[in-house]
Amino acid sequence: MKSKIENFLNSTTYILLISFLTFIFWLFNFGSIGPSPNFDVLEIIGISLFAIVIGLILIFYEETIYIFPLVIHTIFMLSNQNLGMETLNELWALYVVLGLVVTAFIYHFIKYKVKLTPGFLFKSLFLVALSFILSMSGYFLDQKPFELSILFISLLGFIYLLLYIFFNSTTKKAYLNYLFQTLVGISILVILQTITMIIIYFIDNAHIGSFIDILKYAIDYRWIYVKDGLEVRLNVGWGNANNIAGILVMLLPTFAYFIFTDSKIKTKLISTFLMVVSMITIVITTSRGAYLGLVGFVLLFIYLFFKYAQIDYKKYRKQVIIALSILTLLAIPVGYFMIKFLISFLESGNSFLNGREEDWSDAIKYFLEYPVFGKSWYSDTWMIHSFRSYHNTILHTMATMGTFGLLAFIYFHVDLVRLFKRWWKLETIIVTSMLIITHIHGMVDNTYYTPTHIIILLVSYVGIEKSIQSNTIKKIEI
């Protein structure tokens, strides 16, 4: 029975089931969607259910990669459209759930006598985590009042480090294929969430006119409208349009992986279809950073196609020509839309950066105030009680964590290059592509530090390390 359950946990069905349940729990939290959101009981039940399953897996199974789909989907279950510092301060129930999961983690370490494996990236990750903590100095030097949320955010660096050490110490097999399947499930979930919010937008704005009229209005005003006297945006709860586009564009390489590695034509077609739908969704969000990331992905895809597409071009020349023609026909309207949107956006008196210059100027100003350890993650807050994003990863690092944080960030990426060079296979190229696209998006939009991005990337890095170990063991056996 135990082995049968483990086979299920290791299956695509398990991943898709989690994606489906996450969408259902998210969808029926009607009280969490709209201009006056609040957490719905069903959402708390969903998060608690996933936490219980995580605990049971940790108790009964030594292999821990099976909990990753639950962990990452739990984040995407959050449907409250007003997440911020006050949420962290008041939502004590989630801290209780977190405490139960931590207890299960401790039990797992004791039961399976886990030997801690720091991992290849431990030193550089430790310095990054330390920069998170040291940044608090700027917060207290500004004589700001203590809040639980500032401690939580400043501890995130060490939480990420512990996550990295945990998967490095408790996973035995090379799991990148399993991870990529999970990320495809995430992409499907996010697409469904976005479509749901777009449908709600069309219902609320039916008075504007036809489908085309409403769509044009939505694009012109970037999905912002007023409902019951309050401003509503394209927001799925765990993030807004920029977050949506950022995660979708980051995960596009996973579709390419299955297109070029799976031998089944059905899988290739489904992956291609989902990739195109994801790209269309990205374009519709009107996220400029994601547009840049999308251009980067297209260039990457062309490279991967000629390097990894196992096609007898002479034998299947006709099919290749037809496929390329279809992709070109799809690319033309998408490209036209992106260009037209940008022209319209600029003609409306906006710049491509749309106020990012102010964010960057403030980041430099705060860095100069506290150049060593930064002005903290709460160096500046918005009226929605959320820590501020400076819409540029490098400048955000400088403003929040100072010179120490910037040097730690650079050192970490030097370590990443060293790691990637040790196993430069297709899987590593996919992970590298995800990282590069994240940084391209982070040049003008949500930064690398978005939790969903970091968690996915960290587990991917561990996956590369496990693949290196697995490959080394096979060579020794031979």
N, C-alpha and C positions, 0 to 999 in steps of 0.2 A: 504493500500500500504506500509506504513512504517513498519507494523508488518511482512508483507511478506518478505520485504528486510532484516529485522532482522533475520527471520528464515533462509534465505539464508546465511547471515553472520555467522550463527551458525552451518552451515552444512559442511560436508566433501567436498562437491562439491566446495564450496568457497575456501577452503584450497588448493585443487588440482589445481583449476584454477589459483590461485596465483603462485603456483609452476611452472605450465606450462608457464605462461606469463614471469616469471622471467627467465626461461630457454631460451625462445625465445629472449628476450631482450639481454641476455648474449650471446647467440649463434651468433647473427648477428652483433656483434661488432668486425668484422674482423680486424679493425684497432687497436683493443686493445689487440690482441693476437699475440705473436711472439717476436722476439728479440728487436724490436724497437716499443714498444706499445704506444698508446695514447688513450685518452678517445674519444669514438665515440658519435656522436649526439644522436643516438638511445638510448644509455645508459643513457644520461642525461634526455631524454624524459621519459624513463621507470621509473627512480628514481623520476622525477617530477610528473608523473602520480600517482605513489603509494603515494607520499606525499599529493597530492590533495585528494585522496580517504581517507587517514588518517584524513585529516582536515575535510572532510564532515562527517565522522563517529563521530568524536569528537563533531561536531556541532549538529548533529541530534539524537545521541544516548547517553544515560547515561552510559550504560555498555561499558567499554573500552577494554575488552580483545579481541574484534574483530579487533583491530588495530595491535595486536602483530604479526599475520602472515605477515602483510605488512611490519612492522618494521624489522623483522628478515630476511625476503626474500630480502629486499632492500640491505642489506649488501652482500648477496650472489650473487647479480646482478653485483657487481663490477668485471669487466673483465680485467682491466688494470694490466698487469703483472709487472709493475715497480712502484707499490704504495710505497710511502715513505714520508719524510718530505716535499720534493718539491711539491708533489701532494697536501698536505694539505695547503701549502703556496699559491699555484697558482690557485687551483680550487675554485674560489670565488663563482661560480654559485651554488655549493652545500651548501655554507653558506647562500645564499639567500633563497634557498628551506628550509633549516633548520629553518631560521627565520620565514617563513610562517607557518611552522608546530608548532613552539613555540607559535605563535599568536593564533592558533586554540586551543592549550592546555589551554592558559589563558582564552579564550572565554568559553571553556568547564567548567572550574572551576567557572566562574562567573554565567553562565546560570543555571547550575545544583546545585549551592550553595554547592560545594564540601567541606566537612569537612576533613581537613588533619588528616590522621591516620598514625602516625610515624611507627608503626609496631613493632614486637617483636625484630627484628634485628637492629633497628635504631641506638642504641648507638654504637654498635661495627662497624656497617657500616660507621657511622660518623667518627670514629677514623681512619678507613682505608682511607676514603676520605681525611681526614686531612693530613694523611701521604703522599698522592699523592702531595698535595700542598706544604707541608714543604720540600719535596725532591728537590724543585726548588732551595733551598738555595745552594746545591752543584753545580748546574749549574752556578749560578752567582758567587759563590766563585772561580770557575775556570775561571771567566772572559770571558765567552763565549757570543757571540752576541745574542740579543733577536730575537726570531723568533715566529711567530704566532703559529706554530706547537707545540713548547714547552709549551706554555700556554694551548693549547687545550688538549694535552696529560696529563698535570698535573691537569686539571679540570675534567678528566674522572672519577675520584673517586666520585666527587660530582654529575656528570651526572648519574652515576650508582645509587647513593643514591636517587636522585630525581626520577629516573625511578622506584625504589623500592617503594618509598612513593606514587608515582602516582598510580601505580596498586593497592597498598594497600588501597588507599583512594577512588578509582573510580570503582573497581570491586566488584560486590555484590554476585556473585555465586561461588560455587566450580567449578573450570574450568580445573582441571588437565587432564581429559580425552580429552578435546578440545586441550589443550596444547600438549599432547602426539601425537595427530593426526597431529598437525602442524609440530612437530619434525620428524614424519615419512615422511611428505611431503618434509622437508629439506633434509632428507637422500636420497630420490629418486632424488631430484634435483642435489645433489652433486655427486651421482653415475653417472647420465647422463652427467654432466660436465666433470667428470674424463674420462669417456668412449670417449667423444668427443676429448679430448686432446690426448688420447692414439691412436685414429684413425689418428689424424694429425701426430703423431709421426711415425706411420707405413707408412703413405704416404710419409713423408719426408725421410724415411730411407728404402724405397722399394729396393734400390740398394744392400742392405746387403744380401738379399736372401729370403728364405722361411719365412712363418709366425713364425715358431719355431726359426729360426735363428735370426730374428728381435727381438722376445720376449727375447731370451737368451741374446742378446746384450743389450737390454734395461735394463734388470735386473742386468747384470754385471756392467753396468755404471750408474745404478739408474736413468734411463730416461734422462740422460744428453747427449746432442749432440750439434754439432756446425752447425749453419745455417747462411749463408751469413757472415761468419767470427765472429759471435757472439754466445755465449753459451746459449743454451735453456734448460730449465728444465721442469719437470712435474708441471705446474703452471696454475691454473684456474683463476688467477686475484686477487681474495680476499685472496688467500693463495697458498702455494706450497704443495708438496707431504706430508710433515709433518702436515700441517694444514688440508689437506683433510682427512688424516688418523685419525688425532686427533678428528675431529668433527664426523666422521663416527663411530669410536669406542666408543665415548662418548654417542652417540644416540642409540647404539645397545639395551640397556635395554628397550627402548620404544617398540621395536618389541616384546620383551618378554611379555610386559604388555598386548598387544592385543592377543597374543597367549594364555595367561592364563585367560583372562577375557571375551573375546568375545565369545558368544554362537554359532555363525555361523561358520560352518566348513570351508566355503569359505574364511572368514576373517582370520581364523587360518592358512590356507594353503598359502594365499597371504602373510601374515606376516612372515611365516617361509621362504618362497621363497625369499622375500626381505631381510630378515636377513642374509641368506646364501650368496646372491649376495653382500651385503654390506661387509660381512666378507672376501669374495674373493677379493673385491676391495681394502680393507685394506691391505691384504697380498701383492697384486701387487704393492702397493705404496712403499714397502720396508722401511717403517718407523719403526725403532726399538722400539721407545717409544710406538707406536700403537700395536706392537707385544706383548709387556708386558701387555698393556691394554686388548688385545684380550684374553690372557691367563686368566686374571682376570675375564673377562666377561663369559668365558666358565665355570669357577668354580661357578660363580653366577647363571648362567642358570641352572646348575645341581641342585643347591640348590632350585631355584624357581620351577623347574619341580616337584621335590618330595614334595614340600610344597603346591603348588597351582594348579598343573595339576589335574583337576577333571576327573579322568579316573578310571573306574572299571577295575583294572588290571587283575582280573580273567576273566572277560567277554571279554575284548579286549586284552588278552595276545598276540595273534597272531599279531594284528595290531601294538601293542607296540614294539614287537620284530622286525617286519619289519621296522618300523620307526627308531628305534635305529640302526639297521643294515645299513640303508641308510645313516644316519648321520655319522656313523663310517666310511663308505666307502668314504664319502666326506671329513671327517676330516683327514684321512690318507694322501691323496695327498697334502692337504693344509699344514699339519704339516711337511710333508717331504720337501715341497717347502721352508717353513720358515727355517728349519734346514739347508737345502742345501745352501740357500742364505747366511745365517750367516757364514757357513763354508767357502764358496767361498769368502765372504767379508773379513774374517779374513786371509785367505790364500793369499789375494792380498796385504798383508802388512798393512792392516787396523786393528784397534782395534774395539771392539763393540761400544765403546764410540766415536770413530772417531773424535778426537779433542775436545771432550766435556771437557776434563781435562783442556785445556787452557781457555775455557769459565769459568769454575768453579774457576780456579786459579785467573783469572782477577776479578771475582766477589768478592772474598775474599780480594784481593788487594784494590779494590775500597771501599769496606766496611770499611777497616782499615783506609783509607784516611779520610772518613767522617762517623764515626760509629754511630752518633746520628740520623741524618735525611737522610743519604745516599748521593750518588753522583748524584742523579736525574735520570729521565727516559732516559736522553741523556747523561748518564755517559760515554758512548762510542758509536760511530756511525760507520756504515759500509760504504763502498764506494757507496752503492746504496741509501745513505741518508735515512737510516731507523734506528730507535732506536734498540739497540742491545738486543737480547734475550740471557740469560745466560744458557738456557736449563736445568734449575733446579729451580722450583718455590721458594724454601726456599732461595737459594743463590741469585736468582734474586731479591727477596724482600729485602734481606740484602744489596745488592749492590746499588739498586735504592732508597730505602726508609729507610735504616738503622735499628737500634734497635727499634726505635719508630714504624716503619712499620711492623717489625717482630712481636712485641708484639700485635699490633692491629690485625694482621693477625691471630695470635693464639687465641686471645680473640674472634674474629669473629667465628672461628670454634668451640670454646667452646659453644657459643650461638647456633650454628647450631645443635650441639648434643642435647642441651636442647630442641630445637624446635622439632627435629625429635622424641624425646622420648615422646612428648605430643600426637603424633598421628602416632604410628608405624604400619601403614597399608601397603598393597602392593604398593600403590602409593608413599608412603614415601620411601620404599625400592628402588623403581625405581629411584627416585631423588637422594637418597644416593649413589646408584650404579653409576649414572652419575658423581657425584662429585668424588667418589673414583677413577673411571677410568680416569677422567681428571687429578687427582693428580699422578696416576701411569704414565700416558703419560708425565706429566710435570716433571718427575724425570730426563729424558734424552732428552726430545724434547720440543716442544712449551709449555709454562707455562700456569698455571691457568689463567693468566691475559689476555689471548687472548680474545678480545671483544666479539666474538661470544659465547665463553664458558660462560663468566660472565653474559651476558644478558640473555641467556637461563636459567642459574642456578638461577639468581635472581628472574625471573618471576616464576620459579618452587617453590622457597621458599615461595613466596607470595601465590601461589596455595595451598601449605600445610596449611598456616595460614587460608586461606578462607575455606578449608575443615574442619579445627578444629572448626571455627566459625559456619559453617553450621551444623556440627554434634552436637554442643552445643545447637543450636536453636531447632533442632529436639528433643533432650532430654527434653528440657524445654516444648515444645509443647505436648509431650507425658505425 
